[in-house]
Amino acid sequence: MTGNLIRNPETIAEIFQRACERRELMILVTPYLRFESSFVRMEGGEVHAAATMGREDAMFGLRSQDLRMRFPHGVSFLEASTELKGFGMFDGRRTLRLGIPEVLHEEDHRGAYRVEHVGRVPVTFSTPKFDLVVGTLVDISTTGARIFSTRDFMEGELEPGEDMAVTIPLTDAIRINTKVKLRHVRGRTFGVEYRPQLEGQLLNPLSRWVFEKREEDLERIARRGVETAPSGDAVRSAVAPPRGLLLVSGDAALEAALQDLLGGLQPLRRISPTVSALKDAFAQKPALVLYHVPGLSLDERKRLKTLLEPIQGRVPILLLGTSVEGGALLELGSELKAAVSIVFNPERATFFQRLVQGVLRRNYEGGESPMVPMDREGADR
């Protein structure tokens, strides 16, 4: 992402205060999950955001060192690292308490994101000679638009640098009626820049609308790697990519529940929690190991560490707790460098499914995972 860094604490505080006053949209993302929220208020060195997920989902989904926030700001978008500090209340509603970042990354508005999937939006524009013409919207950003005319232009009718006016009824709530500067002409298609730049009551909803469309595009691109099944050639390739979910557990009932929940993402199979079984299963290159943690006694922790040590760093590991305390499981997962640690709850099935999908996307969307074969020495330690 190109753009500028905002480091001035007073400027950052002012940006957050204005976002709270507008109840601005906020996207919270980790390497594995994405949540939609909104600004609520500032308090000390924290900002409160609407809690759009349950307490447990927030604890397991947002307790990440890689938690980031994204939100629209004027003609650009801002992004920054943050931290979940805890939970709060405002006007009788639960909130997330997030740390106010020390640095904001501002996208360069000169490269403003253009929404291309705009549907059929009619546009009326006047030429420099004040002829009214009808066209359709091709794409739009917070700084300008591209328009297709319903008729051809005469030679010299439109020249870059000239002033025009456009009316773009984008949505019921966003109607752009402004002067523009003509930037380029190609056949019946031309690009314009808003002059003067849009402000306030018009810019804020347009910026939010463009931001939402960009987030939809990012989410669609991110899902593509997981949802696209491998081709026949890839399956037959001598170097097959990691595939399949490996459940390390002695609980057959848990396997059945996960088959119903995750079977549509990747094939899932269960093995007993022994070194030899894990060694044999690892040779088949699973994409993700789900290790069942039914207890957190000292013996259980020692057994878990011994079993997982040979595969740490070779394949993503998800600690799946049952009948254990969430905070203690998170601490253990951090110690073992697990990708995710979560207490399994069938009532939060959709959240868990998204979490697993996010881990797969994070590790394999860019190609094959750099897995290292488990040798006999490592397996027997």
C-alpha positions as CSV (number, residue, x, y, z in Angstrom):
1,M,0.0,0.0,0.0
2,T,1.4,3.3,-1.0
3,G,0.7,6.5,0.8
4,N,1.6,8.7,3.8
5,L,2.3,8.0,7.5
6,I,0.5,10.2,10.0
7,R,2.4,10.3,13.3
8,N,1.3,13.5,15.0
9,P,-0.7,12.5,18.1
10,E,-3.0,15.6,18.0
11,T,-3.8,14.9,14.3
12,I,-4.5,11.2,15.1
13,A,-6.7,12.2,18.0
14,E,-8.7,14.7,15.8
15,I,-9.2,12.0,13.1
16,F,-10.5,9.5,15.7
17,Q,-12.8,12.1,17.3
18,R,-14.4,13.0,14.0
19,A,-14.8,9.4,13.1
20,C,-16.6,8.9,16.5
21,E,-18.9,11.8,15.9
22,R,-19.9,10.4,12.5
23,R,-20.2,6.8,13.9
24,E,-17.9,6.0,11.0
25,L,-17.6,2.5,9.6
26,M,-14.6,0.5,10.9
27,I,-13.2,-2.9,9.6
28,L,-11.2,-4.9,12.0
29,V,-9.0,-7.6,10.4
30,T,-6.6,-10.2,11.6
31,P,-4.6,-12.6,9.3
32,Y,-7.6,-15.0,9.7
33,L,-10.8,-13.0,10.3
34,R,-12.6,-9.8,9.3
35,F,-15.2,-8.0,11.4
36,E,-17.3,-5.0,10.5
37,S,-17.8,-2.5,13.3
38,S,-18.1,1.3,13.8
39,F,-16.6,4.0,15.9
40,V,-18.5,4.9,19.1
41,R,-16.4,7.2,21.3
42,M,-13.0,8.1,22.6
43,E,-11.9,7.6,26.2
44,G,-8.4,8.3,27.3
45,G,-5.9,6.5,25.1
46,E,-8.6,4.1,23.8
47,V,-11.4,4.2,21.2
48,H,-14.6,2.3,21.7
49,A,-16.0,0.4,18.7
50,A,-19.4,-1.3,18.4
51,A,-19.2,-5.0,19.5
52,T,-20.8,-6.7,16.5
53,M,-19.7,-10.1,17.6
54,G,-20.0,-12.1,20.8
55,R,-17.6,-11.7,23.7
56,E,-16.0,-15.1,23.0
57,D,-15.7,-14.5,19.3
58,A,-14.0,-11.2,20.0
59,M,-11.7,-12.7,22.5
60,F,-10.6,-15.6,20.2
61,G,-10.9,-13.6,17.0
62,L,-9.3,-10.3,17.9
63,R,-6.7,-11.3,20.4
64,S,-4.0,-11.1,17.8
65,Q,-0.7,-9.2,17.5
66,D,-1.6,-8.6,13.9
67,L,-5.0,-6.9,14.6
68,R,-5.5,-3.9,12.2
69,M,-8.3,-1.4,11.7
70,R,-9.3,0.2,8.4
71,F,-11.8,3.0,7.9
72,P,-12.6,5.8,5.3
73,H,-11.3,9.3,5.9
74,G,-12.1,12.1,3.4
75,V,-10.9,11.2,-0.1
76,S,-8.6,8.4,1.2
77,F,-8.7,5.4,3.6
78,L,-6.7,4.9,6.8
79,E,-5.2,1.7,8.2
80,A,-3.3,1.1,11.4
81,S,-2.3,-1.6,13.9
82,T,-4.3,-1.7,17.1
83,E,-4.9,-3.9,20.1
84,L,-8.0,-5.2,21.8
85,K,-7.7,-3.8,25.4
86,G,-11.0,-5.2,26.7
87,F,-14.7,-4.6,26.7
88,G,-16.8,-1.7,27.7
89,M,-20.4,-0.2,27.6
90,F,-21.9,2.9,26.1
91,D,-25.6,3.8,26.0
92,G,-26.4,0.3,27.2
93,R,-24.6,-1.5,24.4
94,R,-21.4,-3.5,24.6
95,T,-18.2,-2.0,23.0
96,L,-14.7,-3.1,22.2
97,R,-12.0,-1.1,23.7
98,L,-9.2,-0.6,21.2
99,G,-5.8,1.0,21.6
100,I,-5.4,4.3,19.6
101,P,-2.5,3.7,17.2
102,E,0.6,5.8,17.2
103,V,0.8,5.7,13.4
104,L,-1.9,5.9,10.7
105,H,-1.2,4.8,7.2
106,E,-3.0,7.0,4.7
107,E,-3.5,5.9,1.2
108,D,-2.4,8.4,-1.5
109,H,-5.6,10.0,-2.7
110,R,-4.0,10.5,-6.1
111,G,-4.4,6.8,-6.6
112,A,-7.9,6.8,-5.2
113,Y,-9.6,3.4,-5.3
114,R,-12.0,3.1,-8.2
115,V,-15.2,1.1,-8.0
116,E,-15.8,-0.6,-11.3
117,H,-18.9,-2.7,-10.5
118,V,-21.4,0.2,-10.2
119,G,-24.4,-1.3,-11.9
120,R,-26.4,0.8,-14.3
121,V,-26.2,4.4,-13.1
122,P,-27.4,7.1,-15.5
123,V,-25.3,10.3,-15.7
124,T,-26.2,13.8,-17.0
125,F,-23.4,16.1,-18.0
126,S,-23.0,19.4,-19.7
127,T,-20.2,20.0,-22.2
128,P,-18.0,23.1,-22.1
129,K,-20.5,24.6,-24.5
130,F,-23.4,23.8,-22.2
131,D,-25.0,21.1,-24.2
132,L,-26.8,18.6,-22.0
133,V,-25.9,15.0,-22.7
134,V,-26.9,11.7,-21.1
135,G,-24.4,8.9,-20.3
136,T,-23.7,6.0,-18.0
137,L,-21.3,5.7,-15.1
138,V,-18.2,3.5,-15.9
139,D,-16.4,3.8,-12.5
140,I,-16.2,6.2,-9.6
141,S,-13.8,7.2,-6.8
142,T,-13.7,9.8,-4.1
143,T,-11.9,12.2,-6.4
144,G,-13.5,11.6,-9.8
145,A,-15.4,9.4,-12.2
146,R,-15.3,7.9,-15.6
147,I,-18.4,8.3,-17.9
148,F,-19.6,6.7,-21.2
149,S,-21.6,9.1,-23.4
150,T,-24.6,7.9,-25.4
151,R,-23.5,9.9,-28.4
152,D,-20.2,10.6,-30.3
153,F,-18.4,13.9,-29.7
154,M,-17.6,16.3,-32.5
155,E,-13.9,17.2,-33.0
156,G,-12.8,19.6,-30.4
157,E,-16.1,19.3,-28.4
158,L,-14.3,17.9,-25.4
159,E,-10.7,18.9,-24.6
160,P,-8.7,17.8,-21.5
161,G,-8.5,20.7,-19.0
162,E,-11.9,22.2,-19.7
163,D,-14.6,22.7,-17.0
164,M,-17.8,20.8,-17.1
165,A,-20.7,19.8,-14.7
166,V,-22.0,16.4,-13.9
167,T,-25.0,14.9,-12.1
168,I,-24.5,11.3,-10.8
169,P,-27.4,9.8,-8.8
170,L,-25.2,7.0,-7.4
171,T,-27.7,5.9,-4.7
172,D,-30.8,7.2,-3.1
173,A,-28.6,8.9,-0.4
174,I,-25.7,9.8,-2.6
175,R,-26.4,12.3,-5.4
176,I,-23.4,14.0,-6.9
177,N,-24.1,17.3,-8.6
178,T,-20.9,19.2,-9.1
179,K,-18.4,21.0,-11.3
180,V,-15.6,18.8,-12.7
181,K,-12.4,19.2,-14.7
182,L,-12.1,17.0,-17.8
183,R,-8.9,14.9,-17.6
184,H,-9.0,12.6,-20.6
185,V,-11.2,11.5,-23.5
186,R,-11.1,8.2,-25.4
187,G,-13.9,7.8,-27.9
188,R,-17.1,8.1,-26.0
189,T,-15.5,7.6,-22.6
190,F,-14.0,10.4,-20.6
191,G,-12.6,10.9,-17.1
192,V,-13.4,13.8,-14.8
193,E,-12.0,15.1,-11.5
194,Y,-14.3,16.8,-9.0
195,R,-13.5,20.5,-8.9
196,P,-13.6,21.7,-6.2
197,Q,-13.0,18.6,-4.2
198,L,-16.2,17.1,-2.6
199,E,-16.6,17.9,1.1
200,G,-18.6,17.1,4.2
201,Q,-22.2,15.8,3.8
202,L,-21.5,14.5,0.3
203,L,-17.9,13.3,0.7
204,N,-18.4,11.3,3.9
205,P,-21.2,9.0,2.5
206,L,-19.4,8.6,-0.8
207,S,-16.1,7.7,0.9
208,R,-17.9,5.2,3.1
209,W,-19.7,3.7,0.0
210,V,-16.4,3.4,-2.0
211,F,-14.7,1.9,1.1
212,E,-17.4,-0.7,1.5
213,K,-17.1,-1.7,-2.2
214,R,-13.3,-2.0,-1.8
215,E,-13.7,-4.2,1.2
216,E,-16.1,-6.4,-0.7
217,D,-13.5,-6.8,-3.5
218,L,-10.7,-7.6,-1.0
219,E,-12.9,-10.2,0.7
220,R,-13.9,-11.8,-2.7
221,I,-10.2,-11.9,-3.7
222,A,-9.2,-13.4,-0.4
223,R,-11.8,-16.2,-0.6
224,R,-10.9,-17.1,-4.1
225,G,-7.8,-19.1,-3.1
226,V,-9.8,-21.2,-0.7
227,E,-13.0,-21.7,-2.7
228,T,-11.3,-22.6,-5.9
229,A,-10.8,-26.3,-6.1
230,P,-7.4,-27.5,-7.5
231,S,-7.4,-28.4,-11.2
232,G,-7.0,-32.0,-12.4
233,D,-3.4,-31.3,-13.5
234,A,-2.6,-29.9,-10.0
235,V,-4.1,-33.0,-8.3
236,R,-2.0,-35.2,-10.6
237,S,1.1,-33.2,-10.1
238,A,4.1,-35.0,-8.6
239,V,4.5,-32.2,-6.1
240,A,1.0,-31.9,-4.7
241,P,0.2,-29.0,-2.4
242,P,-0.8,-29.5,1.2
243,R,-4.5,-30.6,1.5
244,G,-6.8,-31.9,4.1
245,L,-7.6,-31.2,7.7
246,L,-6.0,-33.4,10.3
247,L,-7.8,-33.8,13.7
248,V,-5.5,-35.2,16.4
249,S,-8.0,-36.5,19.0
250,G,-9.4,-39.5,20.7
251,D,-13.0,-38.1,20.5
252,A,-15.1,-39.6,17.7
253,A,-18.0,-37.4,18.6
254,L,-15.9,-34.3,18.0
255,E,-14.8,-35.7,14.6
256,A,-18.4,-36.1,13.6
257,A,-19.2,-32.5,14.5
258,L,-16.3,-31.2,12.6
259,Q,-17.1,-33.3,9.6
260,D,-20.5,-31.7,9.3
261,L,-18.9,-28.3,9.9
262,L,-15.7,-28.4,7.8
263,G,-16.1,-31.2,5.4
264,G,-17.1,-28.7,2.6
265,L,-13.8,-26.8,3.0
266,Q,-11.3,-29.7,3.0
267,P,-11.3,-33.4,3.6
268,L,-11.0,-34.1,7.3
269,R,-9.7,-37.2,9.1
270,R,-8.9,-38.1,12.7
271,I,-5.9,-39.8,14.2
272,S,-5.1,-40.8,17.7
273,P,-2.8,-38.4,19.7
274,T,0.4,-40.4,19.3
275,V,3.8,-39.6,17.8
276,S,3.7,-42.5,15.4
277,A,0.2,-41.7,14.1
278,L,1.1,-38.0,13.7
279,K,4.3,-38.9,11.8
280,D,2.4,-41.1,9.3
281,A,-0.3,-38.5,8.8
282,F,2.2,-35.7,8.4
283,A,3.8,-37.5,5.5
284,Q,0.6,-37.0,3.6
285,K,1.0,-33.2,3.9
286,P,-2.1,-32.0,5.7
287,A,-3.0,-28.3,5.2
288,L,-3.9,-27.8,8.8
289,V,-3.6,-29.7,12.1
290,L,-6.4,-29.3,14.6
291,Y,-5.1,-30.6,17.9
292,H,-7.8,-31.4,20.5
293,V,-7.1,-30.1,24.0
294,P,-9.6,-31.7,26.4
295,G,-7.7,-30.5,29.5
296,L,-4.9,-28.3,30.6
297,S,-3.3,-30.2,33.4
298,L,0.5,-30.3,33.7
299,D,0.6,-33.9,32.2
300,E,-1.7,-32.8,29.3
301,R,0.6,-29.8,28.6
302,K,3.7,-31.9,28.6
303,R,2.2,-34.5,26.3
304,L,1.0,-31.8,24.0
305,K,4.4,-30.1,23.7
306,T,6.2,-33.4,23.1
307,L,3.8,-34.3,20.4
308,L,3.7,-31.0,18.5
309,E,7.4,-30.1,18.8
310,P,8.4,-32.0,15.6
311,I,5.8,-30.2,13.4
312,Q,6.1,-26.7,14.8
313,G,6.8,-24.3,11.9
314,R,6.1,-27.0,9.3
315,V,2.3,-26.8,9.2
316,P,-0.2,-24.4,10.8
317,I,-1.6,-25.7,14.1
318,L,-5.0,-24.9,15.6
319,L,-5.5,-25.7,19.3
320,L,-9.1,-26.8,19.7
321,G,-10.1,-26.8,23.4
322,T,-13.1,-28.5,25.0
323,S,-14.0,-28.1,28.7
324,V,-11.1,-25.7,29.2
325,E,-10.7,-22.1,30.2
326,G,-10.3,-19.8,27.2
327,G,-7.6,-17.5,28.6
328,A,-5.4,-20.4,29.6
329,L,-5.8,-22.0,26.2
330,L,-4.8,-18.7,24.5
331,E,-1.6,-18.6,26.7
332,L,-0.7,-22.1,25.8
333,G,-1.3,-21.4,22.1
334,S,1.0,-18.4,22.2
335,E,3.7,-20.5,23.9
336,L,3.4,-23.2,21.2
337,K,3.2,-20.7,18.4
338,A,-0.2,-22.1,17.3
339,A,-1.9,-20.2,14.4
340,V,-5.1,-20.1,16.4
341,S,-6.4,-21.3,19.8
342,I,-10.1,-21.5,20.5
343,V,-12.6,-23.3,22.7
344,F,-15.0,-25.2,20.5
345,N,-18.6,-24.3,20.8
346,P,-21.1,-25.8,18.3
347,E,-23.4,-22.7,18.8
348,R,-20.6,-20.6,17.2
349,A,-20.2,-22.9,14.2
350,T,-20.2,-20.1,11.6
351,F,-17.5,-18.2,13.4
352,F,-15.3,-21.3,13.7
353,Q,-15.8,-22.2,10.1
354,R,-14.7,-18.7,9.1
355,L,-11.7,-19.0,11.4
356,V,-10.5,-22.2,9.8
357,Q,-11.1,-20.8,6.3
358,G,-9.0,-17.7,7.3
359,V,-6.1,-19.9,8.5
360,L,-6.1,-21.8,5.2
361,R,-6.3,-18.6,3.2
362,R,-3.5,-17.0,5.1
363,N,-1.2,-19.9,4.6
364,Y,-2.0,-21.0,1.1
365,E,-3.5,-18.2,-0.9
366,G,-0.1,-17.3,-2.2
367,G,0.9,-20.8,-3.3
368,E,2.2,-23.9,-1.6
369,S,3.1,-23.7,2.0
370,P,6.9,-24.1,2.8
371,M,6.4,-27.4,4.6
372,V,9.5,-29.2,5.8
373,P,9.4,-33.0,5.8
374,M,9.4,-34.6,9.3
375,D,12.4,-36.8,9.6
376,R,12.7,-39.8,11.8
377,E,15.0,-38.0,14.3
378,G,12.4,-35.2,14.7
379,A,9.5,-37.6,15.0
380,D,11.2,-39.7,17.8
381,R,12.3,-36.8,20.0
